[in-house]
Amino acid sequence: MIIPTKNLPSSDVSCSNCKACCCRLEVMIISDTGVPEEFIKRDQYGGETMMRLHDGWCAALDRDTFMCTIYENRPWICREFEMGSNECLDERIELQ
């Protein structure tokens, strides 16, 4: 269950209630962090993004735990996306 965030302070967003909303965003791979090849999608121009499966979620997301299976090797953009930021809260609202 996703907790409504319209009045939810960012300090109330934690790993236990996150639901990985950001894992539905398109993630460009712009630096080498060691993302395993099986999770990389390349376009016709050589651009790399994280692969998403038919359900729209990142291929590296464990659907049971909503945790990243490649956390230590996740893309730079994922490392910079701040839990509880305005962007995070916007994604949580969008997913509801």
MIKEVO-961785 format. One line per field, with one value per residue: x negated, z negated, y negated of N, C-alpha, C, O in turn. Coordinates in Angstrom, 3 decimals. Each point is the difference from the previous one (the first is absolute). Example, Ala and Ser with C-alpha at 12.3 -4.5 7.8 and 13.67 -1.06 7.14 Angstrom:
<sites>
nu = -13.190  1.386
nw = -7.800  1.385
nv = 5.690  -1.069
cau = 0.890  -0.820
caw = 0.000  -0.060
cav = -1.190  -1.190
cu = -0.900  0.770
cw = 0.000  -0.730
cv = -1.200  -1.090
ou = -1.036  -0.509
ow = -0.665  -0.169
ov = 0.019  -1.108
</sites>
This chain:
<sites>
nu = -0.837  1.265  -1.993  2.083  -0.105  2.073  0.601  -0.546  0.009  -1.118  0.497  1.797  -1.340  1.172  -1.917  0.249  -0.755  -2.113  -0.557  -1.750  0.933  -1.528  0.797  1.094  -1.484  0.492  -0.801  -0.325  -0.589  -0.191  0.693  -2.233  1.992  -0.201  0.789  1.086  -1.685  -0.268  -1.592  -1.521  0.792  -0.128  -0.659  1.764  0.726  1.212  1.823  -0.964  1.148  0.880  -1.033  1.303  0.710  0.419  -1.240  -1.695  0.298  -0.875  -1.266  -0.699  1.840  -0.835  0.624  -1.676  -2.032  0.333  -0.835  -1.329  0.622  0.608  1.214  -0.746  1.676  0.929  1.822  -1.389  0.755  -0.625  -1.981  0.280  0.604  0.665  -0.979  1.941  -1.302  -0.820  -2.209  -1.374  -0.414  -1.579  -2.136  -0.822  -0.633  -2.020  -1.516  0.099
nw = 0.000  1.637  -0.882  -0.822  2.112  0.505  -1.262  1.880  -2.232  0.819  -1.616  1.087  1.099  0.244  -0.998  -2.044  0.406  -0.048  -0.614  -1.141  -1.391  -1.596  -1.382  -0.573  -1.533  1.385  0.292  -0.125  1.794  -2.016  -1.225  0.012  0.269  2.236  1.001  -1.523  0.891  -1.543  -0.911  1.296  -0.274  1.698  -0.287  1.160  -1.798  -0.620  0.821  -1.732  0.332  -1.696  -0.206  1.810  -2.062  0.558  -1.697  1.479  -0.759  -1.559  1.853  -0.296  1.117  -2.061  1.582  -0.352  0.948  2.159  0.261  -0.567  2.068  0.663  -1.751  -0.445  0.975  -1.968  1.321  1.575  2.055  0.633  1.039  2.166  0.913  0.008  -1.277  1.102  1.615  0.490  0.463  -1.759  -1.009  1.081  -0.370  -1.863  0.141  0.863  -1.605  -0.970
nv = 1.184  -0.856  -0.478  -0.190  -0.792  0.582  1.727  1.071  -0.054  -1.774  -1.481  -0.827  -1.414  1.903  0.570  -0.895  -2.071  0.678  2.070  -0.798  -1.457  -0.337  1.561  -1.859  -0.691  -1.702  2.071  -2.226  1.193  -0.999  1.742  -0.229  1.000  0.138  -1.862  1.232  1.176  1.615  -1.298  1.007  -2.098  1.468  -2.136  -0.749  -1.158  1.792  -1.035  -1.046  1.914  -1.190  1.988  -0.314  0.466  2.122  0.762  0.240  2.074  -1.349  -0.106  -2.106  -0.607  -0.269  1.474  1.438  -0.198  0.536  2.067  -1.716  0.652  -2.065  0.666  2.046  1.138  -0.520  0.004  -0.808  0.502  2.044  0.028  -0.537  1.960  -2.136  1.569  0.313  0.905  -2.022  0.047  -0.116  -1.943  -1.212  0.556  -0.921  -2.151  -0.509  0.406  -2.010
cau = 0.837  -0.742  0.527  0.219  -1.073  0.366  -0.313  -1.023  -1.315  -1.029  -0.643  0.804  -0.300  -1.130  -0.126  1.097  1.247  -0.363  0.592  -0.878  0.687  -0.982  -0.428  0.827  -0.524  -1.059  -1.299  -1.120  -1.285  -0.919  -1.332  -0.209  0.088  -0.035  1.320  -0.121  0.480  1.366  0.952  -0.220  0.652  -0.704  0.803  -0.681  -1.120  -0.957  0.388  0.314  0.948  0.341  1.082  1.247  0.753  1.340  0.829  -0.433  -0.977  -1.392  -0.292  -0.833  0.801  0.622  1.427  0.533  -0.505  -0.157  -1.378  -0.868  -0.834  -1.361  -0.178  -1.406  -0.390  1.082  -0.440  -0.260  1.265  0.676  -0.748  0.272  1.422  0.112  1.251  0.694  -0.142  1.211  0.161  0.453  1.391  0.802  0.142  0.893  1.357  0.324  0.215  1.204
caw = 0.000  0.067  -0.918  0.666  -0.334  0.163  -1.245  -0.640  -0.025  0.607  -1.033  -0.195  1.058  -0.409  0.770  -0.330  0.651  1.258  1.158  1.164  1.081  0.960  0.855  1.208  0.838  0.924  -0.597  0.941  -0.572  0.499  -0.532  -0.232  -1.407  -0.017  0.227  0.798  1.382  0.199  -0.411  0.839  1.315  0.883  1.146  1.297  0.026  -1.022  -1.312  -0.934  -1.087  -0.745  0.629  -0.747  0.433  0.526  -1.013  -0.120  -1.081  0.309  0.007  -1.159  -1.213  -0.516  -0.109  -1.304  -1.086  0.522  -0.224  1.173  -0.041  0.378  -0.753  -0.021  1.360  0.613  0.776  -0.691  -0.193  -1.138  -1.202  -0.276  -0.247  -1.453  -0.597  -0.704  0.712  0.725  1.124  -0.584  -0.418  1.219  0.559  -0.884  0.285  1.348  0.003  -0.757
cav = -1.184  -1.250  -1.000  -1.283  -0.917  -1.403  -0.675  0.809  -0.654  0.834  0.808  1.200  0.954  0.834  1.239  0.916  -0.391  -0.670  0.685  -0.168  -0.719  -0.500  1.106  -0.021  -1.073  0.378  -0.307  0.018  0.390  -1.027  0.264  1.428  0.402  1.452  0.593  1.224  -0.107  0.489  -1.031  -1.180  -0.064  -0.937  -0.433  0.085  -0.937  0.405  -0.505  1.074  -0.231  1.206  0.738  0.143  1.164  -0.258  -0.664  -1.391  -0.151  0.300  1.430  0.337  -0.110  1.220  -0.325  0.411  -0.847  -1.362  -0.417  0.118  1.198  -0.388  -1.252  -0.426  -0.351  -0.763  -1.163  -1.263  -0.712  0.643  -0.389  -1.407  -0.221  -0.078  0.436  -1.067  -1.274  -0.390  0.916  1.258  -0.169  -0.115  1.344  0.754  -0.481  0.455  1.434  0.341
cu = -0.875  0.694  0.213  -1.037  0.398  -0.307  -1.108  -1.329  -1.060  -0.691  0.773  -0.214  -1.237  -0.035  1.177  1.314  -0.216  0.721  -0.710  0.662  -0.975  -0.457  0.908  -0.466  -1.032  -1.328  -1.083  -1.264  -1.045  -1.405  -0.111  0.020  0.004  1.357  -0.178  0.679  1.463  1.070  -0.094  0.734  -0.747  0.909  -0.846  -1.218  -1.065  0.301  0.434  0.969  0.175  1.186  1.212  0.758  1.407  0.910  -0.396  -1.041  -1.393  -0.243  -0.819  0.770  0.580  1.458  0.608  -0.407  -0.046  -1.381  -0.816  -0.907  -1.449  -0.408  -1.444  -0.491  1.065  -0.554  -0.150  1.309  0.772  -0.670  0.346  1.464  0.236  1.388  0.598  -0.142  1.321  0.270  0.543  1.476  0.933  0.254  0.950  1.455  0.457  0.373  1.293  1.219
cw = 0.000  -0.890  0.751  -0.450  0.100  -1.255  -0.752  0.003  0.542  -1.035  -0.269  1.090  -0.442  0.870  -0.255  0.671  1.380  1.212  1.312  1.182  1.067  0.963  1.216  0.963  0.989  -0.588  1.057  -0.748  0.594  -0.578  -0.271  -1.490  -0.118  0.139  0.859  1.370  0.171  -0.419  0.859  1.328  0.815  1.157  1.265  0.107  -1.042  -1.387  -0.897  -1.081  -0.757  0.689  -0.928  0.575  0.427  -0.998  -0.227  -1.073  0.493  -0.119  -1.218  -1.316  -0.388  -0.284  -1.353  -1.121  0.371  -0.311  1.254  -0.149  0.382  -0.730  0.019  1.374  0.723  0.739  -0.866  -0.298  -1.180  -1.311  -0.420  -0.319  -1.504  -0.495  -0.808  0.658  0.694  1.165  -0.484  -0.380  1.198  0.615  -0.843  0.258  1.353  0.030  -0.696  0.880
cv = -1.238  -1.013  -1.305  -1.012  -1.465  -0.802  0.723  -0.747  0.948  0.877  1.286  1.034  0.772  1.255  0.933  -0.377  -0.624  0.562  -0.319  -0.694  -0.494  1.093  0.179  -1.083  0.543  -0.459  0.146  0.415  -0.926  0.135  1.495  0.291  1.518  0.653  1.247  -0.152  0.407  -1.013  -1.259  0.154  -1.052  -0.381  0.041  -0.912  0.333  -0.545  1.149  -0.467  1.308  0.648  0.021  1.183  -0.404  -0.724  -1.460  -0.247  0.372  1.506  0.430  -0.064  1.351  -0.332  0.381  -0.950  -1.478  -0.555  0.287  1.215  -0.299  -1.276  -0.508  -0.450  -0.818  -1.220  -1.248  -0.742  0.584  -0.387  -1.422  -0.298  0.095  0.401  -1.152  -1.367  -0.337  0.944  1.346  -0.098  -0.120  1.382  0.841  -0.400  0.527  1.476  0.407  0.124
ou = -0.951  1.216  -0.908  -0.370  -0.844  -0.413  -0.184  -0.542  0.101  -0.517  -0.535  0.554  -1.043  0.893  0.356  0.899  0.927  0.559  0.549  -0.183  0.337  -0.566  -0.159  0.516  -0.643  -0.151  -0.279  -0.220  -0.330  -0.892  1.006  -0.931  0.097  0.181  -0.591  1.061  0.718  1.184  0.687  -0.077  -0.237  0.668  -1.173  -0.833  -0.997  -0.739  0.629  -0.152  -0.342  0.960  -0.130  -0.035  0.364  0.958  0.636  -0.563  -0.142  0.499  0.003  -0.567  0.628  0.293  1.044  0.795  -0.176  -0.157  0.302  -0.654  -0.871  -0.739  -0.221  -0.993  -0.014  -1.081  0.589  0.167  0.606  0.672  0.006  0.304  -0.221  1.010  -0.671  0.555  0.913  1.150  0.868  0.786  1.116  1.119  0.777  0.882  1.136  0.870  0.472  1.091
ow = -0.776  0.064  0.702  -1.173  -0.205  0.101  -1.197  1.071  -0.168  0.347  -0.625  -0.082  -0.290  0.817  0.866  0.080  0.572  0.786  1.072  1.142  1.183  1.050  0.758  1.113  -0.258  -0.373  0.479  -1.143  1.183  0.350  -0.113  -0.723  -1.101  -0.415  1.077  0.118  0.800  0.264  -0.272  0.655  -0.474  0.594  -0.043  0.888  -0.125  -0.947  0.460  -0.581  0.493  0.373  -1.214  1.205  -0.094  0.410  -0.787  -0.071  0.935  -0.920  -0.351  -1.061  0.822  -0.860  -0.375  -0.896  -0.872  -0.247  0.761  -1.028  -0.160  0.541  0.222  0.093  1.228  -0.327  -1.075  -1.095  -0.773  -1.018  -1.190  -0.563  -0.603  0.404  -0.837  -0.493  0.043  0.253  0.643  0.330  -0.023  0.423  0.550  0.036  0.140  0.773  0.182  -0.494
ov = -0.092  -0.175  -0.445  -0.037  -0.873  -1.155  -0.221  -0.276  1.215  1.062  0.916  1.097  -0.587  0.226  0.800  0.837  -0.573  -0.765  0.252  0.422  -0.038  -0.307  0.957  -0.108  1.018  -1.163  1.099  -0.400  0.096  -0.773  0.701  -0.355  0.543  1.144  -0.083  -0.614  -0.601  0.208  -0.985  1.039  -1.111  0.846  0.371  0.176  -0.711  0.269  0.953  -1.075  1.075  -0.675  0.156  0.248  -1.173  -0.655  -0.701  -1.092  0.787  0.648  1.180  0.263  0.669  -0.830  -0.533  -0.288  -0.850  -1.195  0.919  0.180  0.855  -0.823  -1.190  -0.721  -0.082  -0.490  -0.113  -0.537  -0.742  -0.168  -0.317  -1.052  1.049  -0.577  -0.603  -0.982  0.825  0.359  0.590  0.888  0.519  0.289  0.781  0.858  0.453  0.402  1.121  0.283
</sites>
